[in-house]
Amino acid sequence: MREDFESHFNVSVPENAAYYKHTYEGSDDMPAHIKASLLGSSVQVPITNGKLNLGIWQGFYLCEHRDYGGSRKIVITAFGI
């Protein structure tokens, strides 16, 4: 399924589109901005009794949209009782 998501986004938001103006950081940079904008930069994940509370077909993905992305940090903030 992960490969299907990546394939879909690469077709929907291609590299080297002739209409991109922001290209000086590489052919993957503008598509990365668009993909991040579409997917968002945060997610809320339900946890019940210390376990992920997801449906059978639910999941979440951490995506790197650059071909050679740099290091990243994950920030987890937990709310609740």
PyMOL Python script that loads the backbone (N, CA, C, O; Angstrom):
from pymol import cmd

cmd.read_pdbstr("""\
ATOM      1  N   MET A   1       0.815  -1.183   0.000  1.00  0.00           N
ATOM      2  CA  MET A   1       0.000   0.000   0.000  1.00  0.00           C
ATOM      3  C   MET A   1       0.867   1.258   0.000  1.00  0.00           C
ATOM      4  O   MET A   1       0.515   2.251  -0.637  1.00  0.00           O
ATOM      5  N   ARG A   2       1.991   1.223   0.706  1.00  0.00           N
ATOM      6  CA  ARG A   2       2.872   2.387   0.759  1.00  0.00           C
ATOM      7  C   ARG A   2       3.354   2.777  -0.641  1.00  0.00           C
ATOM      8  O   ARG A   2       3.433   3.962  -0.965  1.00  0.00           O
ATOM      9  N   GLU A   3       3.671   1.786  -1.459  1.00  0.00           N
ATOM     10  CA  GLU A   3       4.128   2.065  -2.817  1.00  0.00           C
ATOM     11  C   GLU A   3       3.025   2.710  -3.649  1.00  0.00           C
ATOM     12  O   GLU A   3       3.303   3.569  -4.486  1.00  0.00           O
ATOM     13  N   ASP A   4       1.771   2.300  -3.424  1.00  0.00           N
ATOM     14  CA  ASP A   4       0.640   2.899  -4.133  1.00  0.00           C
ATOM     15  C   ASP A   4       0.494   4.373  -3.780  1.00  0.00           C
ATOM     16  O   ASP A   4       0.257   5.199  -4.661  1.00  0.00           O
ATOM     17  N   PHE A   5       0.633   4.714  -2.493  1.00  0.00           N
ATOM     18  CA  PHE A   5       0.560   6.111  -2.082  1.00  0.00           C
ATOM     19  C   PHE A   5       1.646   6.932  -2.766  1.00  0.00           C
ATOM     20  O   PHE A   5       1.378   8.001  -3.314  1.00  0.00           O
ATOM     21  N   GLU A   6       2.866   6.425  -2.727  1.00  0.00           N
ATOM     22  CA  GLU A   6       3.977   7.159  -3.338  1.00  0.00           C
ATOM     23  C   GLU A   6       3.769   7.314  -4.837  1.00  0.00           C
ATOM     24  O   GLU A   6       3.996   8.393  -5.384  1.00  0.00           O
ATOM     25  N   SER A   7       3.342   6.252  -5.504  1.00  0.00           N
ATOM     26  CA  SER A   7       3.103   6.324  -6.951  1.00  0.00           C
ATOM     27  C   SER A   7       2.024   7.346  -7.273  1.00  0.00           C
ATOM     28  O   SER A   7       2.167   8.123  -8.217  1.00  0.00           O
ATOM     29  N   HIS A   8       0.954   7.351  -6.504  1.00  0.00           N
ATOM     30  CA  HIS A   8      -0.138   8.302  -6.737  1.00  0.00           C
ATOM     31  C   HIS A   8       0.340   9.743  -6.575  1.00  0.00           C
ATOM     32  O   HIS A   8       0.053  10.593  -7.417  1.00  0.00           O
ATOM     33  N   PHE A   9       1.064  10.015  -5.499  1.00  0.00           N
ATOM     34  CA  PHE A   9       1.548  11.378  -5.279  1.00  0.00           C
ATOM     35  C   PHE A   9       2.555  11.800  -6.340  1.00  0.00           C
ATOM     36  O   PHE A   9       2.576  12.962  -6.747  1.00  0.00           O
ATOM     37  N   ASN A  10       3.385  10.873  -6.789  1.00  0.00           N
ATOM     38  CA  ASN A  10       4.365  11.228  -7.827  1.00  0.00           C
ATOM     39  C   ASN A  10       3.702  11.533  -9.160  1.00  0.00           C
ATOM     40  O   ASN A  10       4.232  12.319  -9.945  1.00  0.00           O
ATOM     41  N   VAL A  11       2.553  10.926  -9.430  1.00  0.00           N
ATOM     42  CA  VAL A  11       1.798  11.246 -10.656  1.00  0.00           C
ATOM     43  C   VAL A  11       1.022  12.547 -10.456  1.00  0.00           C
ATOM     44  O   VAL A  11       0.993  13.396 -11.346  1.00  0.00           O
ATOM     45  N   SER A  12       0.397  12.702  -9.296  1.00  0.00           N
ATOM     46  CA  SER A  12      -0.413  13.890  -9.012  1.00  0.00           C
ATOM     47  C   SER A  12       0.428  15.155  -8.890  1.00  0.00           C
ATOM     48  O   SER A  12       0.004  16.233  -9.307  1.00  0.00           O
ATOM     49  N   VAL A  13       1.615  15.020  -8.319  1.00  0.00           N
ATOM     50  CA  VAL A  13       2.507  16.167  -8.104  1.00  0.00           C
ATOM     51  C   VAL A  13       3.883  15.788  -8.674  1.00  0.00           C
ATOM     52  O   VAL A  13       4.780  15.394  -7.928  1.00  0.00           O
ATOM     53  N   PRO A  14       4.041  15.909  -9.986  1.00  0.00           N
ATOM     54  CA  PRO A  14       5.265  15.437 -10.626  1.00  0.00           C
ATOM     55  C   PRO A  14       6.456  16.382 -10.419  1.00  0.00           C
ATOM     56  O   PRO A  14       6.288  17.573 -10.153  1.00  0.00           O
ATOM     57  N   GLU A  15       7.641  15.827 -10.548  1.00  0.00           N
ATOM     58  CA  GLU A  15       8.845  16.653 -10.598  1.00  0.00           C
ATOM     59  C   GLU A  15       8.968  17.234 -12.005  1.00  0.00           C
ATOM     60  O   GLU A  15       8.384  16.718 -12.958  1.00  0.00           O
ATOM     61  N   ASN A  16       9.730  18.305 -12.116  1.00  0.00           N
ATOM     62  CA  ASN A  16      10.047  18.931 -13.406  1.00  0.00           C
ATOM     63  C   ASN A  16       8.834  19.441 -14.173  1.00  0.00           C
ATOM     64  O   ASN A  16       8.868  19.491 -15.403  1.00  0.00           O
ATOM     65  N   ALA A  17       7.767  19.820 -13.483  1.00  0.00           N
ATOM     66  CA  ALA A  17       6.617  20.396 -14.185  1.00  0.00           C
ATOM     67  C   ALA A  17       7.038  21.756 -14.758  1.00  0.00           C
ATOM     68  O   ALA A  17       7.672  22.559 -14.074  1.00  0.00           O
ATOM     69  N   ALA A  18       6.683  21.994 -15.995  1.00  0.00           N
ATOM     70  CA  ALA A  18       7.114  23.212 -16.698  1.00  0.00           C
ATOM     71  C   ALA A  18       6.609  24.487 -16.028  1.00  0.00           C
ATOM     72  O   ALA A  18       7.218  25.545 -16.185  1.00  0.00           O
ATOM     73  N   TYR A  19       5.519  24.405 -15.293  1.00  0.00           N
ATOM     74  CA  TYR A  19       4.934  25.592 -14.681  1.00  0.00           C
ATOM     75  C   TYR A  19       5.535  25.941 -13.322  1.00  0.00           C
ATOM     76  O   TYR A  19       5.188  26.984 -12.768  1.00  0.00           O
ATOM     77  N   TYR A  20       6.421  25.115 -12.761  1.00  0.00           N
ATOM     78  CA  TYR A  20       7.064  25.443 -11.491  1.00  0.00           C
ATOM     79  C   TYR A  20       8.030  26.605 -11.684  1.00  0.00           C
ATOM     80  O   TYR A  20       8.842  26.606 -12.610  1.00  0.00           O
ATOM     81  N   LYS A  21       7.934  27.586 -10.805  1.00  0.00           N
ATOM     82  CA  LYS A  21       8.870  28.719 -10.808  1.00  0.00           C
ATOM     83  C   LYS A  21       9.982  28.502  -9.777  1.00  0.00           C
ATOM     84  O   LYS A  21      11.119  28.927  -9.983  1.00  0.00           O
ATOM     85  N   HIS A  22       9.650  27.850  -8.687  1.00  0.00           N
ATOM     86  CA  HIS A  22      10.592  27.602  -7.588  1.00  0.00           C
ATOM     87  C   HIS A  22      11.365  26.320  -7.905  1.00  0.00           C
ATOM     88  O   HIS A  22      10.934  25.229  -7.532  1.00  0.00           O
ATOM     89  N   THR A  23      12.490  26.445  -8.584  1.00  0.00           N
ATOM     90  CA  THR A  23      13.247  25.263  -9.013  1.00  0.00           C
ATOM     91  C   THR A  23      14.716  25.291  -8.611  1.00  0.00           C
ATOM     92  O   THR A  23      15.432  24.320  -8.857  1.00  0.00           O
ATOM     93  N   TYR A  24      15.180  26.363  -8.006  1.00  0.00           N
ATOM     94  CA  TYR A  24      16.622  26.495  -7.749  1.00  0.00           C
ATOM     95  C   TYR A  24      17.139  25.571  -6.659  1.00  0.00           C
ATOM     96  O   TYR A  24      18.354  25.440  -6.511  1.00  0.00           O
ATOM     97  N   GLU A  25      16.274  24.926  -5.890  1.00  0.00           N
ATOM     98  CA  GLU A  25      16.721  23.976  -4.866  1.00  0.00           C
ATOM     99  C   GLU A  25      16.632  22.530  -5.338  1.00  0.00           C
ATOM    100  O   GLU A  25      16.843  21.608  -4.549  1.00  0.00           O
ATOM    101  N   GLY A  26      16.326  22.324  -6.596  1.00  0.00           N
ATOM    102  CA  GLY A  26      16.257  20.973  -7.146  1.00  0.00           C
ATOM    103  C   GLY A  26      14.881  20.641  -7.670  1.00  0.00           C
ATOM    104  O   GLY A  26      13.889  21.260  -7.285  1.00  0.00           O
ATOM    105  N   SER A  27      14.826  19.666  -8.545  1.00  0.00           N
ATOM    106  CA  SER A  27      13.562  19.302  -9.191  1.00  0.00           C
ATOM    107  C   SER A  27      12.567  18.661  -8.225  1.00  0.00           C
ATOM    108  O   SER A  27      11.372  18.608  -8.518  1.00  0.00           O
ATOM    109  N   ASP A  28      13.045  18.171  -7.076  1.00  0.00           N
ATOM    110  CA  ASP A  28      12.140  17.551  -6.105  1.00  0.00           C
ATOM    111  C   ASP A  28      11.652  18.519  -5.032  1.00  0.00           C
ATOM    112  O   ASP A  28      10.818  18.147  -4.206  1.00  0.00           O
ATOM    113  N   ASP A  29      12.155  19.754  -5.026  1.00  0.00           N
ATOM    114  CA  ASP A  29      11.835  20.675  -3.941  1.00  0.00           C
ATOM    115  C   ASP A  29      10.400  21.194  -3.995  1.00  0.00           C
ATOM    116  O   ASP A  29       9.683  21.095  -2.999  1.00  0.00           O
ATOM    117  N   MET A  30       9.968  21.736  -5.110  1.00  0.00           N
ATOM    118  CA  MET A  30       8.604  22.265  -5.197  1.00  0.00           C
ATOM    119  C   MET A  30       7.564  21.159  -5.026  1.00  0.00           C
ATOM    120  O   MET A  30       6.586  21.358  -4.307  1.00  0.00           O
ATOM    121  N   PRO A  31       7.744  19.994  -5.668  1.00  0.00           N
ATOM    122  CA  PRO A  31       6.790  18.910  -5.404  1.00  0.00           C
ATOM    123  C   PRO A  31       6.745  18.525  -3.915  1.00  0.00           C
ATOM    124  O   PRO A  31       5.684  18.176  -3.398  1.00  0.00           O
ATOM    125  N   ALA A  32       7.890  18.588  -3.231  1.00  0.00           N
ATOM    126  CA  ALA A  32       7.918  18.266  -1.799  1.00  0.00           C
ATOM    127  C   ALA A  32       7.085  19.263  -0.997  1.00  0.00           C
ATOM    128  O   ALA A  32       6.370  18.876  -0.073  1.00  0.00           O
ATOM    129  N   HIS A  33       7.177  20.549  -1.350  1.00  0.00           N
ATOM    130  CA  HIS A  33       6.362  21.555  -0.662  1.00  0.00           C
ATOM    131  C   HIS A  33       4.874  21.288  -0.885  1.00  0.00           C
ATOM    132  O   HIS A  33       4.081  21.367   0.054  1.00  0.00           O
ATOM    133  N   ILE A  34       4.503  20.979  -2.095  1.00  0.00           N
ATOM    134  CA  ILE A  34       3.093  20.733  -2.421  1.00  0.00           C
ATOM    135  C   ILE A  34       2.586  19.485  -1.700  1.00  0.00           C
ATOM    136  O   ILE A  34       1.505  19.505  -1.113  1.00  0.00           O
ATOM    137  N   LYS A  35       3.358  18.406  -1.741  1.00  0.00           N
ATOM    138  CA  LYS A  35       2.948  17.163  -1.076  1.00  0.00           C
ATOM    139  C   LYS A  35       2.801  17.371   0.431  1.00  0.00           C
ATOM    140  O   LYS A  35       1.842  16.887   1.032  1.00  0.00           O
ATOM    141  N   ALA A  36       3.749  18.092   1.046  1.00  0.00           N
ATOM    142  CA  ALA A  36       3.668  18.358   2.476  1.00  0.00           C
ATOM    143  C   ALA A  36       2.452  19.218   2.792  1.00  0.00           C
ATOM    144  O   ALA A  36       1.809  19.038   3.827  1.00  0.00           O
ATOM    145  N   SER A  37       2.143  20.141   1.911  1.00  0.00           N
ATOM    146  CA  SER A  37       0.982  20.996   2.093  1.00  0.00           C
ATOM    147  C   SER A  37      -0.319  20.190   2.005  1.00  0.00           C
ATOM    148  O   SER A  37      -1.254  20.433   2.767  1.00  0.00           O
ATOM    149  N   LEU A  38      -0.373  19.243   1.086  1.00  0.00           N
ATOM    150  CA  LEU A  38      -1.564  18.401   0.932  1.00  0.00           C
ATOM    151  C   LEU A  38      -1.747  17.446   2.113  1.00  0.00           C
ATOM    152  O   LEU A  38      -2.870  17.239   2.572  1.00  0.00           O
ATOM    153  N   LEU A  39      -0.668  16.874   2.598  1.00  0.00           N
ATOM    154  CA  LEU A  39      -0.750  15.887   3.671  1.00  0.00           C
ATOM    155  C   LEU A  39      -0.746  16.499   5.061  1.00  0.00           C
ATOM    156  O   LEU A  39      -1.234  15.882   6.009  1.00  0.00           O
ATOM    157  N   GLY A  40      -0.207  17.693   5.197  1.00  0.00           N
ATOM    158  CA  GLY A  40      -0.115  18.329   6.511  1.00  0.00           C
ATOM    159  C   GLY A  40       1.148  17.918   7.237  1.00  0.00           C
ATOM    160  O   GLY A  40       1.877  17.026   6.803  1.00  0.00           O
ATOM    161  N   SER A  41       1.388  18.580   8.339  1.00  0.00           N
ATOM    162  CA  SER A  41       2.634  18.335   9.073  1.00  0.00           C
ATOM    163  C   SER A  41       2.399  17.731  10.453  1.00  0.00           C
ATOM    164  O   SER A  41       3.341  17.568  11.230  1.00  0.00           O
ATOM    165  N   SER A  42       1.161  17.402  10.757  1.00  0.00           N
ATOM    166  CA  SER A  42       0.889  16.788  12.062  1.00  0.00           C
ATOM    167  C   SER A  42      -0.277  15.820  11.934  1.00  0.00           C
ATOM    168  O   SER A  42      -1.039  15.849  10.968  1.00  0.00           O
ATOM    169  N   VAL A  43      -0.387  14.968  12.934  1.00  0.00           N
ATOM    170  CA  VAL A  43      -1.462  13.981  12.943  1.00  0.00           C
ATOM    171  C   VAL A  43      -1.871  13.741  14.398  1.00  0.00           C
ATOM    172  O   VAL A  43      -1.042  13.780  15.307  1.00  0.00           O
ATOM    173  N   GLN A  44      -3.145  13.497  14.592  1.00  0.00           N
ATOM    174  CA  GLN A  44      -3.628  13.102  15.915  1.00  0.00           C
ATOM    175  C   GLN A  44      -3.903  11.606  15.881  1.00  0.00           C
ATOM    176  O   GLN A  44      -4.618  11.113  15.009  1.00  0.00           O
ATOM    177  N   VAL A  45      -3.334  10.900  16.830  1.00  0.00           N
ATOM    178  CA  VAL A  45      -3.465   9.444  16.876  1.00  0.00           C
ATOM    179  C   VAL A  45      -4.127   9.062  18.194  1.00  0.00           C
ATOM    180  O   VAL A  45      -3.591   9.377  19.256  1.00  0.00           O
ATOM    181  N   PRO A  46      -5.281   8.390  18.157  1.00  0.00           N
ATOM    182  CA  PRO A  46      -5.941   8.004  19.400  1.00  0.00           C
ATOM    183  C   PRO A  46      -5.212   6.856  20.099  1.00  0.00           C
ATOM    184  O   PRO A  46      -4.814   5.870  19.478  1.00  0.00           O
ATOM    185  N   ILE A  47      -5.054   7.021  21.403  1.00  0.00           N
ATOM    186  CA  ILE A  47      -4.445   5.979  22.237  1.00  0.00           C
ATOM    187  C   ILE A  47      -5.419   5.690  23.373  1.00  0.00           C
ATOM    188  O   ILE A  47      -5.860   6.605  24.068  1.00  0.00           O
ATOM    189  N   THR A  48      -5.748   4.433  23.553  1.00  0.00           N
ATOM    190  CA  THR A  48      -6.666   4.018  24.606  1.00  0.00           C
ATOM    191  C   THR A  48      -5.988   2.942  25.444  1.00  0.00           C
ATOM    192  O   THR A  48      -5.513   1.937  24.915  1.00  0.00           O
ATOM    193  N   ASN A  49      -5.949   3.157  26.733  1.00  0.00           N
ATOM    194  CA  ASN A  49      -5.299   2.206  27.651  1.00  0.00           C
ATOM    195  C   ASN A  49      -3.875   1.890  27.223  1.00  0.00           C
ATOM    196  O   ASN A  49      -3.431   0.747  27.323  1.00  0.00           O
ATOM    197  N   GLY A  50      -3.157   2.909  26.745  1.00  0.00           N
ATOM    198  CA  GLY A  50      -1.751   2.752  26.383  1.00  0.00           C
ATOM    199  C   GLY A  50      -1.493   2.096  25.040  1.00  0.00           C
ATOM    200  O   GLY A  50      -0.344   1.792  24.718  1.00  0.00           O
ATOM    201  N   LYS A  51      -2.542   1.869  24.241  1.00  0.00           N
ATOM    202  CA  LYS A  51      -2.370   1.221  22.937  1.00  0.00           C
ATOM    203  C   LYS A  51      -2.984   2.078  21.841  1.00  0.00           C
ATOM    204  O   LYS A  51      -3.952   2.804  22.068  1.00  0.00           O
ATOM    205  N   LEU A  52      -2.402   1.983  20.645  1.00  0.00           N
ATOM    206  CA  LEU A  52      -2.989   2.684  19.509  1.00  0.00           C
ATOM    207  C   LEU A  52      -4.419   2.216  19.309  1.00  0.00           C
ATOM    208  O   LEU A  52      -4.695   1.018  19.357  1.00  0.00           O
ATOM    209  N   ASN A  53      -5.314   3.140  19.089  1.00  0.00           N
ATOM    210  CA  ASN A  53      -6.724   2.813  18.923  1.00  0.00           C
ATOM    211  C   ASN A  53      -7.110   3.106  17.467  1.00  0.00           C
ATOM    212  O   ASN A  53      -7.825   4.065  17.178  1.00  0.00           O
ATOM    213  N   LEU A  54      -6.620   2.261  16.569  1.00  0.00           N
ATOM    214  CA  LEU A  54      -6.868   2.424  15.142  1.00  0.00           C
ATOM    215  C   LEU A  54      -7.724   1.274  14.634  1.00  0.00           C
ATOM    216  O   LEU A  54      -7.684   0.170  15.178  1.00  0.00           O
ATOM    217  N   GLY A  55      -8.496   1.540  13.588  1.00  0.00           N
ATOM    218  CA  GLY A  55      -9.271   0.491  12.944  1.00  0.00           C
ATOM    219  C   GLY A  55      -8.362  -0.464  12.203  1.00  0.00           C
ATOM    220  O   GLY A  55      -7.171  -0.195  12.045  1.00  0.00           O
ATOM    221  N   ILE A  56      -8.906  -1.564  11.753  1.00  0.00           N
ATOM    222  CA  ILE A  56      -8.112  -2.626  11.119  1.00  0.00           C
ATOM    223  C   ILE A  56      -7.369  -2.144   9.875  1.00  0.00           C
ATOM    224  O   ILE A  56      -6.270  -2.626   9.601  1.00  0.00           O
ATOM    225  N   TRP A  57      -7.938  -1.206   9.114  1.00  0.00           N
ATOM    226  CA  TRP A  57      -7.299  -0.730   7.882  1.00  0.00           C
ATOM    227  C   TRP A  57      -6.683   0.648   8.049  1.00  0.00           C
ATOM    228  O   TRP A  57      -6.272   1.264   7.066  1.00  0.00           O
ATOM    229  N   GLN A  58      -6.614   1.137   9.273  1.00  0.00           N
ATOM    230  CA  GLN A  58      -6.055   2.463   9.509  1.00  0.00           C
ATOM    231  C   GLN A  58      -4.581   2.370   9.861  1.00  0.00           C
ATOM    232  O   GLN A  58      -4.118   1.372  10.412  1.00  0.00           O
ATOM    233  N   GLY A  59      -3.867   3.407   9.538  1.00  0.00           N
ATOM    234  CA  GLY A  59      -2.458   3.508   9.868  1.00  0.00           C
ATOM    235  C   GLY A  59      -2.000   4.919   9.624  1.00  0.00           C
ATOM    236  O   GLY A  59      -2.792   5.765   9.208  1.00  0.00           O
ATOM    237  N   PHE A  60      -0.743   5.191   9.874  1.00  0.00           N
ATOM    238  CA  PHE A  60      -0.200   6.499   9.550  1.00  0.00           C
ATOM    239  C   PHE A  60       1.215   6.311   9.037  1.00  0.00           C
ATOM    240  O   PHE A  60       1.901   5.349   9.384  1.00  0.00           O
ATOM    241  N   TYR A  61       1.638   7.254   8.200  1.00  0.00           N
ATOM    242  CA  TYR A  61       2.936   7.171   7.538  1.00  0.00           C
ATOM    243  C   TYR A  61       3.734   8.434   7.801  1.00  0.00           C
ATOM    244  O   TYR A  61       3.180   9.533   7.842  1.00  0.00           O
ATOM    245  N   LEU A  62       5.010   8.277   7.974  1.00  0.00           N
ATOM    246  CA  LEU A  62       5.941   9.393   8.034  1.00  0.00           C
ATOM    247  C   LEU A  62       6.576   9.467   6.652  1.00  0.00           C
ATOM    248  O   LEU A  62       7.245   8.528   6.220  1.00  0.00           O
ATOM    249  N   CYS A  63       6.366  10.577   5.963  1.00  0.00           N
ATOM    250  CA  CYS A  63       6.796  10.690   4.564  1.00  0.00           C
ATOM    251  C   CYS A  63       7.936  11.683   4.399  1.00  0.00           C
ATOM    252  O   CYS A  63       7.925  12.759   4.997  1.00  0.00           O
ATOM    253  N   GLU A  64       8.904  11.321   3.596  1.00  0.00           N
ATOM    254  CA  GLU A  64       9.964  12.232   3.160  1.00  0.00           C
ATOM    255  C   GLU A  64       9.737  12.468   1.678  1.00  0.00           C
ATOM    256  O   GLU A  64       9.802  11.532   0.881  1.00  0.00           O
ATOM    257  N   HIS A  65       9.473  13.705   1.304  1.00  0.00           N
ATOM    258  CA  HIS A  65       9.131  14.008  -0.077  1.00  0.00           C
ATOM    259  C   HIS A  65      10.325  14.426  -0.923  1.00  0.00           C
ATOM    260  O   HIS A  65      10.210  14.513  -2.145  1.00  0.00           O
ATOM    261  N   ARG A  66      11.461  14.683  -0.300  1.00  0.00           N
ATOM    262  CA  ARG A  66      12.665  15.010  -1.062  1.00  0.00           C
ATOM    263  C   ARG A  66      13.369  13.702  -1.426  1.00  0.00           C
ATOM    264  O   ARG A  66      13.286  12.721  -0.687  1.00  0.00           O
ATOM    265  N   ASP A  67      14.051  13.693  -2.552  1.00  0.00           N
ATOM    266  CA  ASP A  67      14.781  12.496  -2.964  1.00  0.00           C
ATOM    267  C   ASP A  67      15.912  12.179  -1.984  1.00  0.00           C
ATOM    268  O   ASP A  67      16.181  11.014  -1.690  1.00  0.00           O
ATOM    269  N   TYR A  68      16.568  13.225  -1.482  1.00  0.00           N
ATOM    270  CA  TYR A  68      17.671  13.050  -0.538  1.00  0.00           C
ATOM    271  C   TYR A  68      17.455  13.999   0.633  1.00  0.00           C
ATOM    272  O   TYR A  68      18.236  14.929   0.836  1.00  0.00           O
ATOM    273  N   GLY A  69      16.397  13.766   1.401  1.00  0.00           N
ATOM    274  CA  GLY A  69      16.043  14.644   2.518  1.00  0.00           C
ATOM    275  C   GLY A  69      17.073  14.599   3.633  1.00  0.00           C
ATOM    276  O   GLY A  69      17.798  13.618   3.796  1.00  0.00           O
ATOM    277  N   GLY A  70      17.120  15.670   4.387  1.00  0.00           N
ATOM    278  CA  GLY A  70      18.032  15.756   5.521  1.00  0.00           C
ATOM    279  C   GLY A  70      17.462  15.064   6.743  1.00  0.00           C
ATOM    280  O   GLY A  70      16.450  14.367   6.672  1.00  0.00           O
ATOM    281  N   SER A  71      18.130  15.271   7.860  1.00  0.00           N
ATOM    282  CA  SER A  71      17.655  14.653   9.102  1.00  0.00           C
ATOM    283  C   SER A  71      16.363  15.333   9.541  1.00  0.00           C
ATOM    284  O   SER A  71      16.135  16.504   9.236  1.00  0.00           O
ATOM    285  N   ARG A  72      15.545  14.614  10.238  1.00  0.00           N
ATOM    286  CA  ARG A  72      14.258  15.113  10.721  1.00  0.00           C
ATOM    287  C   ARG A  72      14.122  14.778  12.195  1.00  0.00           C
ATOM    288  O   ARG A  72      14.767  13.857  12.698  1.00  0.00           O
ATOM    289  N   LYS A  73      13.282  15.528  12.877  1.00  0.00           N
ATOM    290  CA  LYS A  73      12.971  15.257  14.277  1.00  0.00           C
ATOM    291  C   LYS A  73      11.474  14.996  14.385  1.00  0.00           C
ATOM    292  O   LYS A  73      10.673  15.620  13.688  1.00  0.00           O
ATOM    293  N   ILE A  74      11.113  14.090  15.244  1.00  0.00           N
ATOM    294  CA  ILE A  74       9.712  13.799  15.529  1.00  0.00           C
ATOM    295  C   ILE A  74       9.404  14.353  16.915  1.00  0.00           C
ATOM    296  O   ILE A  74      10.125  14.093  17.878  1.00  0.00           O
ATOM    297  N   VAL A  75       8.322  15.119  16.996  1.00  0.00           N
ATOM    298  CA  VAL A  75       7.881  15.666  18.274  1.00  0.00           C
ATOM    299  C   VAL A  75       6.560  14.988  18.619  1.00  0.00           C
ATOM    300  O   VAL A  75       5.613  15.021  17.833  1.00  0.00           O
ATOM    301  N   ILE A  76       6.504  14.381  19.788  1.00  0.00           N
ATOM    302  CA  ILE A  76       5.282  13.729  20.245  1.00  0.00           C
ATOM    303  C   ILE A  76       4.765  14.501  21.475  1.00  0.00           C
ATOM    304  O   ILE A  76       5.478  14.694  22.460  1.00  0.00           O
ATOM    305  N   THR A  77       3.527  14.921  21.377  1.00  0.00           N
ATOM    306  CA  THR A  77       2.869  15.601  22.483  1.00  0.00           C
ATOM    307  C   THR A  77       1.637  14.802  22.842  1.00  0.00           C
ATOM    308  O   THR A  77       0.769  14.593  21.995  1.00  0.00           O
ATOM    309  N   ALA A  78       1.544  14.351  24.077  1.00  0.00           N
ATOM    310  CA  ALA A  78       0.421  13.535  24.511  1.00  0.00           C
ATOM    311  C   ALA A  78      -0.511  14.365  25.392  1.00  0.00           C
ATOM    312  O   ALA A  78      -0.072  15.057  26.310  1.00  0.00           O
ATOM    313  N   PHE A  79      -1.809  14.279  25.089  1.00  0.00           N
ATOM    314  CA  PHE A  79      -2.826  14.954  25.886  1.00  0.00           C
ATOM    315  C   PHE A  79      -3.714  13.882  26.520  1.00  0.00           C
ATOM    316  O   PHE A  79      -3.886  12.803  25.952  1.00  0.00           O
ATOM    317  N   GLY A  80      -4.253  14.161  27.644  1.00  0.00           N
ATOM    318  CA  GLY A  80      -5.193  13.221  28.245  1.00  0.00           C
ATOM    319  C   GLY A  80      -4.918  12.982  29.693  1.00  0.00           C
ATOM    320  O   GLY A  80      -4.117  13.655  30.341  1.00  0.00           O
ATOM    321  N   ILE A  81      -5.620  11.992  30.170  1.00  0.00           N
ATOM    322  CA  ILE A  81      -5.536  11.650  31.598  1.00  0.00           C
ATOM    323  C   ILE A  81      -4.628  10.458  31.790  1.00  0.00           C
ATOM    324  O   ILE A  81      -4.425  10.012  32.919  1.00  0.00           O
TER     325      ILE A  81
END
""", "prot")
cmd.dss("prot")
cmd.show_as("cartoon", "prot")
cmd.util.cbc("prot")
cmd.orient("prot")
